[in-house]
Amino acid sequence: MATEATKKWLKEYHKDYNKKYPHRLNAVSLISYHVEQGNIKPPKYCVRCSLKPKRIMAHHHNYAYPLDVDWVCGKCHRRIHEYLSSIDWVDYIEKPKKNLPNMIQPDDLKHILNDEVKEALDKLLASINFTDREKEIIRLRAIGNTLQEIGYVFSVGRERIRQLLVGAERKYDFFMKKSLQTQRIML
């Protein structure tokens, strides 16, 4: 049980913290409000580890977008913040290939995807004119990495990764339409 002095100190700490970081308080309050109102329904499972925790938390990547959150368990939330606090941001900008902890690497493809699926993915990536960057993003996404994790690898935001995936999907759609037209002509 906390003493009165500890409670007083915590109250002052949070008061100062909220004054120092009002954008954080606004983002947390807004997501809490929408969850309470039923506008947003948190998933039952953590998006990082796929476990079903007793309590799920909203992790903000950018407080400027208060409703753009990842729903994670407490353990994953702590890991994310430990990782973010451990980054030497100057070094991070110079060496953007640092990965999040527990991120699935492309070498793990053989353990996650069976041989047939891996061969089909490699054949697809070779047949369509994807850039090397798009190929790497598709491989990372295929094995289950989140957009945010892939974004850390390429030093871009998850929105940019999503845009690149949409572009790759358009290339795929164009390729499929073109191959269907070729088949019709041959008939």
C-alpha positions as CSV (number, residue, x, y, z in Angstrom):
1,M,0.0,0.0,0.0
2,A,1.4,3.4,-1.0
3,T,2.0,6.0,1.7
4,E,0.4,9.4,1.6
5,A,3.7,10.9,0.6
6,T,4.0,8.6,-2.3
7,K,0.4,9.3,-3.4
8,K,1.1,13.0,-3.2
9,W,4.3,12.7,-5.2
10,L,2.6,10.6,-7.9
11,K,-0.2,13.1,-8.2
12,E,2.2,16.0,-8.7
13,Y,4.3,13.9,-11.1
14,H,1.3,13.1,-13.3
15,K,0.1,16.7,-13.1
16,D,3.5,18.0,-14.3
17,Y,3.7,15.2,-16.9
18,N,0.3,16.1,-18.3
19,K,1.2,19.8,-18.5
20,K,4.5,18.9,-20.2
21,Y,2.9,16.5,-22.7
22,P,-0.7,17.6,-23.3
23,H,-0.8,16.0,-26.7
24,R,-0.3,12.6,-25.1
25,L,-3.1,13.2,-22.6
26,N,-5.4,14.3,-25.4
27,A,-4.6,11.2,-27.4
28,V,-5.1,8.8,-24.5
29,S,-8.3,10.6,-23.4
30,L,-9.8,10.5,-26.9
31,I,-9.1,6.8,-27.5
32,S,-10.5,6.0,-24.0
33,Y,-13.7,8.1,-24.8
34,H,-14.3,6.2,-28.0
35,V,-13.8,2.8,-26.4
36,E,-16.2,3.8,-23.6
37,Q,-18.8,5.1,-26.1
38,G,-18.6,1.9,-28.1
39,N,-17.3,3.6,-31.3
40,I,-14.1,1.6,-31.2
41,K,-14.0,-2.0,-30.1
42,P,-10.6,-3.2,-29.1
43,P,-9.7,-6.7,-30.4
44,K,-9.4,-9.6,-28.0
45,Y,-5.9,-10.5,-29.1
46,C,-2.5,-8.7,-29.1
47,V,-1.5,-7.6,-32.7
48,R,2.1,-8.4,-31.9
49,C,2.2,-11.7,-30.1
50,S,-1.4,-12.9,-30.9
51,L,-2.1,-13.9,-27.3
52,K,-5.3,-13.1,-25.5
53,P,-4.4,-10.9,-22.5
54,K,-6.6,-10.0,-19.6
55,R,-6.2,-6.3,-20.5
56,I,-5.4,-4.9,-23.9
57,M,-3.7,-1.5,-24.3
58,A,-3.7,1.1,-27.1
59,H,-0.2,2.0,-28.2
60,H,0.1,5.3,-30.0
61,H,2.9,5.5,-32.6
62,N,2.2,9.2,-33.1
63,Y,0.1,11.3,-30.8
64,A,-0.9,13.6,-33.7
65,Y,-3.1,10.7,-34.9
66,P,-4.9,9.8,-31.6
67,L,-7.2,7.1,-33.1
68,D,-4.3,5.3,-35.0
69,V,-3.2,2.8,-32.4
70,D,-2.0,-0.8,-32.2
71,W,-3.8,-2.9,-29.6
72,V,-1.2,-4.8,-27.6
73,C,-0.8,-6.7,-24.4
74,G,1.1,-5.2,-21.5
75,K,4.2,-7.2,-22.1
76,C,4.4,-6.2,-25.8
77,H,3.6,-2.6,-24.9
78,R,6.5,-2.6,-22.4
79,R,8.8,-4.1,-25.0
80,I,7.9,-1.4,-27.6
81,H,8.6,1.4,-25.1
82,E,11.9,-0.3,-23.9
83,Y,13.0,-0.5,-27.5
84,L,12.0,3.1,-28.3
85,S,13.8,4.4,-25.2
86,S,16.9,2.4,-26.0
87,I,17.4,3.9,-29.4
88,D,20.1,6.4,-29.9
89,W,18.1,8.5,-32.3
90,V,21.1,10.0,-34.0
91,D,22.5,6.6,-34.6
92,Y,19.1,5.3,-35.6
93,I,18.8,7.9,-38.4
94,E,22.3,7.0,-39.7
95,K,21.7,3.3,-39.4
96,P,18.0,2.7,-40.3
97,K,18.2,-1.1,-40.5
98,K,17.6,-1.7,-36.7
99,N,14.8,-4.1,-36.1
100,L,12.2,-4.3,-33.4
101,P,12.7,-7.1,-30.8
102,N,11.1,-10.4,-31.7
103,M,10.5,-9.2,-35.3
104,I,10.2,-12.1,-37.7
105,Q,13.1,-12.1,-40.2
106,P,13.0,-13.2,-43.9
107,D,15.3,-16.1,-43.0
108,D,12.4,-17.4,-40.9
109,L,10.3,-17.9,-44.0
110,K,11.3,-21.6,-44.2
111,H,10.0,-22.2,-40.7
112,I,6.7,-20.3,-41.1
113,L,5.7,-20.9,-44.7
114,N,5.7,-24.4,-46.1
115,D,7.8,-25.1,-49.2
116,E,4.9,-24.9,-51.6
117,V,3.8,-21.5,-50.4
118,K,7.4,-20.2,-50.3
119,E,8.0,-21.4,-53.9
120,A,4.7,-19.8,-55.1
121,L,5.7,-16.5,-53.4
122,D,9.2,-16.5,-54.9
123,K,7.7,-17.4,-58.4
124,L,5.1,-14.5,-58.1
125,L,7.8,-12.0,-57.0
126,A,10.0,-13.1,-59.9
127,S,7.2,-12.9,-62.5
128,I,6.0,-9.4,-61.7
129,N,8.2,-6.3,-62.1
130,F,8.4,-5.5,-58.4
131,T,11.2,-3.4,-57.1
132,D,13.6,-5.0,-54.6
133,R,12.1,-2.8,-51.9
134,E,8.6,-4.0,-52.7
135,K,9.7,-7.7,-52.8
136,E,11.3,-7.3,-49.4
137,I,8.2,-5.7,-48.0
138,I,5.9,-8.4,-49.4
139,R,8.1,-11.1,-47.9
140,L,8.1,-9.5,-44.5
141,R,4.4,-9.0,-44.6
142,A,3.8,-12.5,-45.8
143,I,5.4,-13.9,-42.7
144,G,3.3,-11.8,-40.3
145,N,5.2,-8.7,-39.5
146,T,3.2,-5.6,-38.8
147,L,3.4,-2.5,-41.0
148,Q,5.1,-0.6,-38.1
149,E,7.8,-3.3,-37.8
150,I,8.4,-3.2,-41.5
151,G,8.5,0.6,-41.4
152,Y,11.3,0.5,-38.8
153,V,13.4,-1.7,-41.1
154,F,13.0,0.8,-44.0
155,S,13.0,4.0,-41.8
156,V,9.6,5.1,-42.9
157,G,6.2,5.2,-41.3
158,R,3.7,2.4,-41.5
159,E,1.5,4.6,-43.7
160,R,4.3,4.7,-46.3
161,I,4.6,0.9,-46.1
162,R,0.8,0.6,-46.6
163,Q,1.1,2.8,-49.7
164,L,3.9,0.7,-51.1
165,L,1.9,-2.4,-50.6
166,V,-1.1,-0.8,-52.3
167,G,1.2,0.0,-55.3
168,A,2.5,-3.6,-55.3
169,E,-1.1,-4.8,-55.3
170,R,-1.9,-2.6,-58.3
171,K,1.1,-4.1,-60.2
172,Y,-0.3,-7.5,-59.3
173,D,-3.8,-6.6,-60.5
174,F,-2.4,-5.2,-63.7
175,F,-0.3,-8.3,-64.3
176,M,-3.3,-10.6,-63.7
177,K,-5.6,-8.6,-66.1
178,K,-2.9,-8.6,-68.7
179,S,-2.4,-12.4,-68.4
180,L,-6.2,-13.0,-68.6
181,Q,-6.4,-10.8,-71.8
182,T,-3.5,-12.8,-73.2
183,Q,-5.3,-16.1,-72.5
184,R,-8.5,-14.8,-74.1
185,I,-6.6,-13.8,-77.3
186,M,-5.0,-17.2,-77.5
187,L,-8.4,-18.9,-77.3
